[in-house]
Amino acid sequence: MDLGLHGKTALVCAGSKGLGRACAFSLVREGVNVVIVARGAQALESTAAELRQLGSGRVEVVVADITTPEGRERALQHCPQPDVLINNAGGPPAGDFRDFSADTWQAALNANMLTPIEMIKVVLDGMMERRFGRIINITSSAVKAPIDILALSNGARSGLTGFVAGLSRKTIGKNVTINNLLPGLFETDTMRSRSVSMAQAAGKDFDEVHQQRLLPIPAGRFGDPSEFGDACAYLCSAQAGYITGMNFLIDGGAYPGTF
Ligand code: NAP
């Protein structure tokens, strides 16, 4: 299926590794020009080199911390009028909420709620004037089924989700949709490093803990980031213009409910 994205431009935040990188791959395969943003230049350049092998579109990198005003400004200077915006950043740490200071909460709210809102604020009106826009926020399955030790993520991402639910109904009339993609467990650096910390905390070995994390997943495996990237590309497609304000969970069946 041709997703109708050829020649469009996407700004992919936190796009050098993992899920953001996978979104960039799927978009480039559809002929999209991409600007990928991350803090580390080396991983960005190596991802960009792979992306350039894939398609004919333009691939640019911006070294920036997307959670800072300066970083956002730099990203938007390189890509002032994106047709597609993928909001993403590192997730907050796990832990007991009793140990979190107000500053810890501010950092989580900034990275996982306020940063995407700031990005949306800058690009939205241009998208509406041009009558095309697709905004995807990478959130977490923890929005749908909160995880006790991920209080910072549960809180910050639910705030973003509530905001998007209201805004997205105001923009679809101009062909600008805003949706959230909720990953369950996908094989990425972040997910593996969480298995490392869980193993250290439990005094167990990595493989044992990593395998135990599979038990609640009916699919019997972790997600492949490319599966996530392709879902992202679909939600960005011309065909997905009637979908907005939705929370699309991709978790191998782990969430046991109907809705
Ligand atoms: P990952 O593989 O570790 O990749 C993270 C990417 O984000 C890297 O490109 C990293 O590059 C970039 N990044 C992090 N902080 C940044 C910042 N402040 N500014 C710009 N770029 C930044 O992680 P992932 O698994 O794809 O996770 C992506 C998001 O999904 C996270 O919020 C994570 O919590 C959430 N999530 C993931 C899973 C999963 O199973 N993988 C499940 C639920 C939720 P630099 O470090 O070089 O900046």
Boltz pocket constraint, residues with backbone or C-beta under 6 A from the ligand:
constraints:
  - pocket:
      binder: B
      contacts: [[A, 13], [A, 14], [A, 15], [A, 16], [A, 17], [A, 18], [A, 19], [A, 20], [A, 37], [A, 38], [A, 39], [A, 40], [A, 41], [A, 43], [A, 64], [A, 65], [A, 66], [A, 67], [A, 88], [A, 89], [A, 90], [A, 91], [A, 92], [A, 138], [A, 139], [A, 140], [A, 141], [A, 183], [A, 184], [A, 185], [A, 186], [A, 187], [A, 188], [A, 189], [A, 190], [A, 191]]
      max_distance: 6.0
